[in-house]
């Protein structure tokens, strides 16, 4: 099978364009903004949690406290699920795609898949948040 010189040249041009244009295009993607100077988004925590259990699903209503002087968003939450004796059976995570201004905010209906039938919700903690630093 013979490849025509025109097709070979076209493939080379496409490859060249992809390798030279890809880094600038990737560089234009929005990135998370750092915390304002001297501040970090670590003053963000869970105040209360209420649970509802359905087959294969655990749903939490969680109140968050943002103790920072700036807003954060996209809280990643990790929750442990334990057996009746307190042994951890599973750990599940969920991202809350919302903004959190300073102060308290309640978010209802945060879902965690859960197949362990005897598991009950244990403790939850915030793994990470993104600082709001401008439009993305």
SULZI-V578550 format. One record per backbone hydrogen bond with DSSP energy under -1.0 kcal/mol. NH is the residue of the N-H (numbers start at 0). CO is the residue of the C=O. Records with the same first field share a line. If there is no record, write none. Layout:
# SULZI-V578550
NH->CO, CO
This chain:
# SULZI-V578550
7->3
8->4
9->5
10->6
11->7
12->8
13->9
14->10
15->11
16->12
17->13
18->14
19->15
20->16
21->17
24->20
25->21
26->22
28->25
38->35
44->64
46->62
47->62
49->60
51->58
53->56
56->53
57->111
58->51
59->109
60->49
61->106
62->47
63->104
64->44
65->102
66->42
71->99
72->129
73->97
74->95
75->127
76->93
77->124
78->91
79->122
80->89
81->119
82->86
85->82
88->80
89->80
91->78
93->76
95->74
97->95
99->71
102->65
104->63
106->61
109->59
111->57
113->55
119->81
121->79
124->77
126->75
127->75
129->72
131->70
